[in-house]
């Protein structure tokens, strides 16, 4: 689908019936006139009869509010408070922000706009919103402009988008009313004169939805964008949504910046933090920096192909050298970057994402290391942790949860700092080596250095300037390149069966103790040699939520697998049923054990969070019959003591016999009651979600089978804990006393077998060593554990290798030799050594022979083959070496005599 083409079609539709799409009545009532911008051709509305340009900064010559604020001065948190009070009086419900980590969605890691909170379920009309209409101060993260942060005065990675949202049937949707509300905020709440405001008409697309929008500009700055979602877009085209959606997004920081007129948005967004940073560093906004800011937008790396040329032009306008300008601007740009990055990290880490080399955590590591590299470069007397704490304190009235999780955030940032320091120390010499060879480093080379070794552009520049005293050329848009090339996650679509006309399956597996059932066959078919059956009702649990499917029988046929497609359960059987009515029997022992594993995983997840910290989230799980695994987000492998405490707490929860509530709830009600901790296993589809609540300990949205009480899990045993990727730890465990005892018995038997095998290896080494030395070895292995035995074997191996080298040096330099130890490595060493001096050599041992020929003219190959034949085997080789042997080891002396005869010795 060509989105630009679709937007153009929509634009033509709008022109034919503008009243249908825009708030024409309201704007005309307020005296606004529709005009066409003389520069870009956009249609816009203004109350200023003299205005000829739409309001976009490129059309009006940039920002004209810097140093000349407009409206009533607002502070950051005050702006939200006043906005929410006004909109509450207009009938809106202010709600708390959603986590910035979008765990309710399977197509993105982070919330990038307030409408993300309600996609896809609310926007599609499937689920009711938490309130209607509503307003929300939603924290958002975007990583496409990292290189611009600090430089342009307005670009950020993290920001609060104030959302104004409504979800209504088309007949109740009134864009005139909605625009009047935001207009009231601009003119009454912010006290901006109407003549200062221009509303620009545009077509909008996002998240698979299409609509029109009105962007409000004041003195070159976009304050808000009010979107009216109308259509759902697919590959086939676009169709009207069952509901109309109001999606107004307003940067909270923009409302403050325009009323304060500060040189940068960072000052108005982070007043307390910037003040502390200035005090700590001694930096301040100089006249040169203030003069620079109106031109800073020209350094946007996304739009500018020659940044250095632009620096030069700006410097000429300010009558200073480029070097002088950079010296003044870059420290402040770095300081503003630290302010921005630290806040983004604070919110993301508090909401449960960890820095890593994969997924959304990759972007967090990028900005963490960028901020730390600035702190190191300029030698500033503060840490990233301190700045994050300042942010948490300032934002307490708006987001109190940031202070509640601050200890976890500090630990995570401290671990990240150590990783950064280690990488920096390890790679500094490597950077020096690289820079001695080349001064220009391409984007691909820099990406490889960053992702393989953690080498940042800042570190390369620092080494170039301070260690080598040279200039180096690096891509200006490096961070944009590495984050842009990591697209949003896309859900894999599995092949689906044709089940048109089949009714939803009645699910009996959520009812306790349904071991057998009768059902009607709705459809039966064969595909690729497999037999499938759909019933009107079933007690067979399908594969899902990491839990293996049930097994059992449908009449005489074995059920080997069960899957779910939509709300229909499909059974795979080992043969055709050929019946209309069937009787199902569940393998109940298997079901009980899988239920123990699944409920055990929830208990273990809650215990890990309790012991390790609030940043613990489930990152994956698999519950099989014997063993299960739980993957959790954590920055390092837990210590043995921590693992022991997790297991102990899990078993305490089992012994306490805590009731488990399992029920279906409307999604919105569940989210409001339990929060987004529900989504431990990721996105859960549907209007109704099943909530599994271990009272007072752990609550998750889960479709698996669970007990009604923790006591039925009986016991949990952790077998192994390991790191499977950066920021993800895997816990392998089992639940159930009988299963644990069975596995422990098996493990003991396996360990005994392994111990016996290692003992045999030790005995063989002892015998070999005794044969070489002619001395009796006295090594006591009686009663030793496996680790000690392996240690003895390793020591013996070293001693034996040393003895072989000694033996090789003592042996004669005869061209045909015989030794008593069948060690091919030793034989090869002797043969090569002698052949080097005497052109050839053949060495024999019980069951083995090797020959080396350095163009001696002797039939060495023939001799080796004959020797192997005498010992009942064959020989082969390549180049100048041949080796072989056979099972008749005692014939090696006979072979020795034959070799001498062939070689004429």
N, C-alpha and C positions, 0 to 999 in steps of 0.2 A: 504494500500500500504506500503510495507516494503522498506523504502527509502534507507537503507544501502545496501539492495540487488540490488536495481535499480542502485545505484552508482557503485557497483561492476560490474554490466553488462556493464555500460558505460565505466568503466576502461578497460574492455576487448576489447570493440569497439575501444577505443583510441589506444591501442597497435597494432591493425591491420592496422590502417591508421592514424598515428600520425600527418602527415602533414595537414590533414583535420581539426584537432581540435586545434593545437598549432602553435605558430609563429616560426616554425622550420627554415624556410628560413632565417628570420632575425637573429635568434640566431646563426646559422651556419656562416652567413655572418660576424658576429661580433666575430667569433672565439670561441663561446661557445660550450661546449661538454656535451652530455647527460650522466649522471651517475646514479648509484643506491647507496643510502645512506647505509653505512656499519652498521649503528645502527638501523634505523627504516624501511629501505627498500624502502623509497620513491624515485621516479624518479625526478632528478633535473638537472639543467643546470648551468655550471660554466665555467669561463675562466681560472681558476686556475688549472693547471694540477696536483697539489699536493693535492687538496681538496678531502677528502673522505667522508665527512659528509654534509648533505643537507643544514644546516643553521638554523634549528629549535634550540631554546635555549637548549632543553633537549639533543640534539645530539652534540652540540658544546660546552657544558659546561657553558651555561648562556650567559649573556651580556658581551662583551669584549670592548664596546665603552665607558663605564663609566670611567671617568678620562682620556680616550684616544679617544677623538672625531675624527670623520672622515669627510672629505669633507670640504666645506666652511661654516663657522658659519652663521646660519640664526636666525633671531628673528621671533617671532610667526606671527605677521601680515605681516611682510616683506615676509615671506615664501609664503603666499597666493598671495600677489601682484606679486611676481616674477613668480610663477606658472601660474597665470591667464594671465600674459603678454606673456609668452612663448606659452601657448596653444592658445591664440588668434592669434598669428603669424602662428600657425599650422592649423588655420581654425575653431577653436572652439569658441563658444560664451559663455563668462562668464555670469551667471545669478545670481540673488539674492537668498539667501536661502529661503526655504519654512518655514512656521511656524513649530515649533517642535511639536505642538499640531495638530495631523493629522485629521482635521475635514472633509477632503474630502474622508476619508475611514471609513468603518463601522466595521472593524475587529481589530482595534488597537487604543490606545489612543495617543501614541507618535511615532514620526519618530525615527527609530532605525538605519537606514542606508540611504544613499543618494538615493538609488533606490526606497525607500518608496515614494518619491516625485512623481514617475511616475507609481506606481502600484495602481489600476489594469489597468487603461484605456489606458495609453501610451504603456505599455509593451505588452498588448494584441493586439496592432495595431489599436484599435478602435479610438484613439484620437492622433492628431499630438502633438509632444513635443513642448515646448516653443522655442526651437532652436535645431538644429541637425547638427553636434554634439555639445555638451555643456560641460561646467565644472561648478561646484557649491560648495561653502563652506557651507555644510549643517550641522547645529547643530543637534546632536542626543542625545537621552536619553536612557540609559539602567540601569535597577535596579537589575540585577542578581548578582552583585559583591559588594554590599554595604559593607559587612563585610571586604572585602579586601582593600577598599579605605583607603589610608593613610599608610597602612602597607607595601604593596608590592612595592611602589614607582611608579607604573604604572597604577593601576586600577582606573577607574573614573566612575562616573554616567553620566556625560555630557562631550561631546567632539565634535570637528568639524571634520566631515568626508569630505574630498575633493573628490568630485565625478567627474569622467570622463565618459560620457555617449554618446552612439550613438544608433540609432534605425533604422535599415536598412534592405532591402530585402536580403535574403541569398546570392544572386549573387554579391551584393555590399559590403558585410561584409568582412573586411580584418584584421584578427588578427595580421598579420605581421606588418601592418601599425600602429595599435593601440599600440602594445608593443613597437615599435620603438619610439613612442611619449613619453611614460612613461619612457623608458630607457634614452631618451634624457634629461628628467627632472632630473633623478637620477645622470647622469654623467656630464651634462653640467650645469644644474640649481643648483644642490647640490654639484657638483664637487666631486662625489664619484668615485674612481677608479673602472673600470669594474671588476677587479679581486676580489674586495670586495663583489660583488653582486652575489647571487645565486637565481635562479628562480626555485621554487618547483611546480611540476605538482600536481593538485588535482582535485577531482570531487566536484561539488558544488550544494547545494540545498537550496532554500529559497523562501517563498511566493508562493509556488505552481509551481515554475519553477526549471528546472534542466539544468546544464551545466558543463563546465570545467573551471578551473582557473589557473592562474600563480601567486604565491605569491613571492614577492621580499623580501629577507632577507639580512641584513647587520650587521655583527658582532653579530648575535643572535637575532636581532630585526626585526620583520616584519614591513616593511615600507608601502607596498601597496598590494592589492589583486585584480588582473584584471580578472574579471569573463566574460565568454562568454556564455550568456543564449541561449540555443538551443531548449529545450523541455518544454512543458506544462505537468504537472503531474496530473493525476486523479486516482480515485480508480480502473479504468479499465486498467491503464497503463500509458504510456507517448507517446506524439506525438509532432512533430516538430511545433514550433511557426511560425506564418505567417511572422514574422520578426525576425532578429537576434538582440540581445541586448548586448551592451557593458556596463558592470557595474564594473568600477574600483573604489574601495574605498581606500582612503589613509588617515590615521590619520594625520591631520595637525601638531599635537603635536609631532608625531613620527619624522617628518622631521626636527624639531627643536632640539629635544632631542639628536638624533644621531650625529648632527653636533656640539652640545655644550658639550656633555659628562657629563652633570650634574648628581649628585647622584640620583635624582628622576626626573620624568617627570613634577611634579608639579612646580618645579623651572623654567623650560623652558616654560611651558604653561602659568603660571601666574606670570611673573617676577615682575611687579609692586606690585601686591597684596601680594606675599610672602615677598617682602622686607618690606612692611608696617606691616605685621603680625609679622615678626621678630623684628621690631623696637618696636612695642607695647608690645610684650610679653618678650622680652629679650632673646628669644630662638635663637639658632644657630645650624648649623650642626657640631656636634663634630666629632672627629676622630673615636670614637666608632660607631657612626651612619653610617659614610661613610664605615667603615669596615663591618658593618652589612648588608648594602644594597645588595651586590652581593648574599647574601643568603636569602634575603627577600622573594623571590618567593616561597621558601619552606613552607611559612606560608599561602599559598592560601587555604582558607577553603573549596573551592569546590573540591580540589584534595587531601587534607590532612585529614586523619581520626583522627590523634592525634596531635593537634596543640601544646599542652603543651610539648610533647616529643620533637617536633621540636625546640621549644624555647630552651629547655635544650641542645640539640645537637649544635645549633648555638652558644649558650653561651660558651660551652666547646671549640669550634673552636676559639673563640675570647678570651679565657682564662679569662672570667668573670663569675659571678654567673647569674643565670636566672633572679633573682630579680633586680640585678644591670642593666642588659641589658634592661629589660622592663621599668625600671625607666627612662632610657635614651631615649628609642625609642617611648614609648606610647604618651608622650606630643606632639612630633613632628608629629606622625601619626594622632593625633587628630587635630592638627593645619592644616595639609594638607587636612584632611576630611572637615574641615570648609571651606577651600578655594574651594574645589571641589563642595560641596553641595550648597554653596551660589551662585556659577555661574549657576548651573543647575536650581535652584529656580528662579534666575533672568530671565533666558530665558523663562522658562515654564510659569511663572506668567505674564511676559510681553506679551506672546503669547496667554494668555487668560484662562489658567487652574488654578483652585484654590485648595489649600490643603483641604482635606476632609477625610472622612472615607470610601469613596466609589470610585470605578473606578481608573482612573489614578491619581486623587487627593490624593488617599491613599498613593501612593509612595512618593508624594511630602511632605506630612505630616511626613512620616517616616524620610526622610532625614533632614527636617527642625528641628524636635525634636532631632534627633541625633546630629546635629550641635549645637543646643542651649544647649544640655546637656553637651557637651564638653566645651563650653564657661563657663557654670556655674561651672563645676567640677574644672577647673583650675583657675577660678576667673579672666579671661582675661578682660582687660579694653576696650572692643569694643563689638558691637552688630552685629548680622547677617545682619541687614540692612546696616550698614556701609560697611561691606565687599562686599555686593552686589553692592553698589554704586561705590566702587573702581573698580570692574569688569566692570561696565557699562562705566566708564570713560576710562579704558584701551582699551575696545573693540569698542569705538566710531568709529574709522576709518573703521572697518570691519562691525559692526552691529549698525548703528546710531539709529535705532528704539528702542534699549534698553534704551537709554537716554530719548527718547520721552515719554516712559511709566514708567519712574522711580518713579514718585509720586504715581502711582497706586500700584506699587510693594512695596513701603515703607509702604503704608497703610495696605496692605494685610499681610505683614510680621509682622507689629506691632500687628494686631489682632491675628495672629497666636502665637506671643510671649505671649500675655495675656492669651490665651487659654492654652498654655503650662505651664505658671506660676501657673494658677489656678489648673490645673491637678496635678502639682508637689506638691503644698501646701496641696491639698486635700488628696493625696495618700501617703505622707511620713510616717504617723503613721501606715497606712496599711502595708507598706513595713517592718517597724520595727516588727510589729506583726507576719508577715509571717516568717521573718528571725529568730525570737526567736524559731519557731517551727521546721524549717528545713534549712539545709545549701545547699542542692542540689535542684535546680529548673529545671524541665524538659522543653523541647521546647514547649510542649502543654500548660503547666501551664504558661510559660512566655508569650506565644501568647495571652492567655486569659487575663492575666494582662494588656498587652499592648493594646489590642483592646477594652477591657471593661473600663479600667481606665486610659489609657495613660501612664502606668508605663514602662519605658525603662530599658534595661539592665544596662545602665550607672547609672541610679538612684539607682538601687538595689546595684550595686557595691559601689557607693558613701556612701549609708546608712550603708552598711556592714562594710566598712573600717573606716568611720569617726564617726559614731554614736555608733556602736556596737563593733568595733575593732575586726571583725572576717573575715575569708575568706569565699567566697561563690563560688559555682560551677555553671556556666551558660553555655548554648550551645554557642560555638564560631561562629556558622554560623546562628545566629538568624535572621538577616535581610534577608539573602538569603532564609530562610525558609518561612518567612511571605510574601515576594514578589513573590517567585516562585509559591506559592499556589494560586496566583491570576492570572489565565490565561488570554490571550488576549480575547477580546470580540468575540463571534461568532454570526453571523447573523442567526436569526431564519428563516427557510425556510417554508413558508406556503404551504399548499396543493394546487396544481394547477390543473385546468381542462384541459382535452385533447382538445387542439385547433389547432391541426395540420392541415395545409392547409388553415387556416382562414387568410384572409388579414388584415393588420393593419387598425384600425378604424380611419376614418377621424374625427378629433375633432373639433366640432363647438363651444364648450363652451368657447373658447378663443376669439371668435368674439362677440363684444358688441351687445346687444339687439336681440340675436337669441333666441326667446321665443318658436317658433314652428318650426318643420322641418319634412320632409318626408324621409323615409329610407327603405332600402331593408333588409329583415331578412336573415342573413347568416347561422345562426344556432340557434336552439331552443331545449332545453332538460329539463328533470326533474330529480332531484337528491335529495333524502331524503325528499321528499314532497315539495321541493321548485322548482319554475319555473325560468329558465334562458334563456336570449335572447342575441345574438350578432348581431349587425347591421353593415351595411357598413359605416354609419356615425351617429354621435349622438351629441346632445347639452347637454346631461345629464352629469354633472360633477361627476366623480367617487371619492370615499373616498380617500383622500391623503393629505399629508402635514399638517395633523391635522384638515383638513376641512371636515365636514360631507358631505355626497353625496347629490346630488339633489334628489327631488322627483317630481312626476307628473304623466302623463298618456301616455301610448302607445295604441292608439285607446281606447278601453273601459277598458283596464287593468291598474291597479295602479302600478307604479314603486315604490317599497318600499326600494330598496337599489341599489347602483351602485358601482362596483369595477373595478380595472384595473389589467390586467395580461399582463406584457410586454407592448406592444403597442396596446393591444386589450381591449376594454371596454365591460364589462359584466353587463347586467341589470337583476335584480331580480324582477319578477312581481308577483302579487297575483293570477294570473291564466294563463292558456295557451293562446297564441295568435292564433296559427294555421293559420297564414297569411304569405304571401311573401312580401307584402308592408304594411308599417304602418305609422301612423302620430303621431309624438311625441309632447307633450305639457309640458313645464316646469312649475313647481310651482314657478312663477316669484317672488312673494313676499318673499318666502323662500330664493331663490337665492340671491336677493338683500341684504337681511339681513346677510346671510353667507359671502357675499363679503364685507359688511361693517365690519364684525368681523375680517376677514382675513387681509384686508388692515389696519384696526385698530391695529391689533397685530404688524404689521411692524412699524407703527408709534410709538406705545408704546415701542417697543424694542429700536428704535432709541432714544426716549426721555429718557429711563432709562439709556442708555449708556452715553448720554449727561450729565445727572444729577449725576449719581453714579460713572462713570469712564469707562475707555477704556477696563476694564476687563469684562465688561458685554457681555455675549453671550447668545443666546437662548439655553435653555436646554430641551425644549419641548413645545408643544402647542396643544390646542384643540379648534376648533371654531365650536360651536353649535349654534342653532337658537337663543336662548334667551341669553345665557351667554357664554363667551369664557374665556380661561385661557392662560396665557403666563408664562412659567417657565424661569427664568434667573439665570445666575451664579452670586452670590454675597455672601460675607462672613458674612453678618448679616442682620437681618430684617431692611429694611429702616425705618427711623423715619417718624412720621406723616407729618412733614414739607417736607421731601424728596418726600414722596408719593404725596403730594399736588403739588409740583413743577413738578413732572413727568406728572401728569394729566393736569396741566396748560400748559406745553410745548406741549403736544400731541394735545390739543385743539387749541393752537396757530398755529400749523402746518396745522390743518384742516382749520382754518379760512383764512390762507394765500393762500389757493387754489393752492397748488404746483402741477404742472403736474407730472404724473406718467408714466414713459416709461416702456412698457412691450414688450419684444422681445426675440426671440430665437437667441443665439449666439454660435459659436464654443467654446467649453469648454476652450481651451487654450487662445483664444482671451479674453474671459470674465475674466479669472484669471489674465491675464497680465494687463487688464484695471482697474479692481476693487479690485484685491487682494483676499485673502482667507476669508475676512469678508463675502463673498458671501454665505459661507456654514453655515448659522445660524441654519438651520434646520437639519444639519448633512449631510451625504454623499448623493450626487445627481447622479444617473446613467446617462449614455448616452454621445454620442459625442457632441450633441447640448444640451445646457441648457437654460432654460427660465430665463431671468434676469428681476427682478422687481425693477425699479430705481425711488425712490422718490427723485427727483432732488436735490442734495446738502444736503440730510439728511440721507437717508438709502438706501443701495443697497443689495439685497439678491437674491440668486438663488431660485426660487419658482415656483411650478407648479399649484398654486391655482388661484382662480378667483380674479381679482383686478380691481378697478376703474381706470379711466384715469386721475383722479384728486383727491386730498385729500379732497376737499370740499364735495364730495358725502358721506363721512363717517359721516358727520353732527356733531357728538359729541361723546366723549368717557367718560365713567364714571367708575372709579375704585371702586369696591364693597368691596374687601377684599385682604389683603396681608398677606401671612404666609410663614413660613419656612417649606418645605416638606422633606428636608434632608440636611445634612451638605453641605453648599456651594450652595444650590439651593433654590431660593425664588419663590413662586407662586403668580402671580397677577391675580385675577379674575376680569373681566371687561365686559362691554357691549358697543356696538357702535350703533348709530342711535337714533335720538331724540324720535321718537315714541316708540321704544323698551325701552329706558331708562325711559320714563314717565310711560309706562305700568308696568314696574317692580317696580318703586318707589311707584306707587299706590298699587300694590300687597303687597309690603313690609310693607307699612303703615297699610294696612288692617290686615296683619299677626301680626304686632306689636301690633295693637289695640286688637286683639284677645288674644294675649299672655298677654297683660297688664290686660285684663279683667279676665283671668284665674288666674293670680297672685293676683289680688284684691280679688277674691273669696277665694283663699287660706288664705289670710290675715284675711278675715271675719270669716272663719272657726276657725282659731287659736284664734281670739278674743273671739268668742263664747265659745270655749273650756276653755279658760283661765278664762272667767267670771264664767263659771259653777264650775270650781275648787275653785276659790277665793271667789265667791259670790259678787264680786265688779264689777262695771261698768267700762269698759276700755274707755279711751278718746284718740283715735289715729286718727289724721287727714291725710287722704290719698288723699283728693280732689286735683286735679291738679298736683299730683306728677308724675314724669316720671317713666319709667319702672325700671331703675336702683335703684331709691329711694325706689320704692315699694318692690323690691326684698330685699333691705337692711333692710326694716322694717320687712319683713317676717322672715329673718334670726335672727333678734334681738328678735322677738316674740317667735320663736322656742326655743331659748336659755332660755328665761324667763319661758316658759311653761315647759320645761324639768326640770328646777330648782324647779318649783312649784309642779310638779308631785312627785319628790323625797321627797319634804317636806310633801306632802299629804300622801305618802306611809309610812313615818315614824310616822305620827300622827294617822293613822287608827288602829283600834283595832286588837287584835290577835285572833279574832273569827275564827273557822275553816270553817264556811260558812258565806260569806260576800256579801254585795251588795253595789255597788257604782253607781253614776249617770253618770260618764264619760266613754264612750265606748272606752277605750284605752288599747289594748291588752298588750302593753309593761308594762304599769303601773299595770294591773291586774296580769301579770306573775310575776312581782317583788313582789307583795303582797303575792301571793300564795306560791311562793318559800320560802319567808321569814318566813311565818307562819308554813309551812310544815316542815321546818328545826327544829322548836321547838316542834311542836305538831303532827308530822308524816303525816298529810294531811291537805289540804285546798281546798275549791272550792270558786271561786270569780265570781259573775255575774254582768253584766251591760246591758244596753239596747241593745239587739240583740247579746250579746256575753257571753261566759262562758269558764272558764278554771279550771282544777283541777290538783293538784299535790299530789301524794301518795308515801310516803317513807316507804312502807311495813307496813301500818297501819292495814291491815286486813279489812278495810272498803270498800264497793262497790263504790269507787270514780268514776271509769270509767263508771259504770251504771248510776250514778247520773248525770254526765256531759252529757252523751248521751240523757238522758231523758229531761234535761233542754234545750238542742239544739232542740229536737223534739217539745217541747212545743212552742218554738219560731219559729217553721216552718222550721227548718233546720236539719243538721246532725253534728256529732262530730267525731273526730279521733285523733290519736296521736301515739307516740311510747315511749318506756322506761317507765318513771313514770309520764309523762305529757299527758293530753288530752285537746283539745280545740275545740270549734265549735260555732255555732250560727245560726241565721235565720232572715228572714225579718220582723217577727212580734215582733218588739222591745218592744212594750208596755206590752208584756207578761212576761218580765223578773222577775217581782215580784212574779207572779204565779209560775214560774220556781223555784224561790228561795225557796218558801214554799215546793215544791215537793222534792227538793234536801235535805232539812232538814229532811223531812219525811224518805227518802231512807237511809240517813245516821244515822237516829235514834236520831236526835237532837231536 
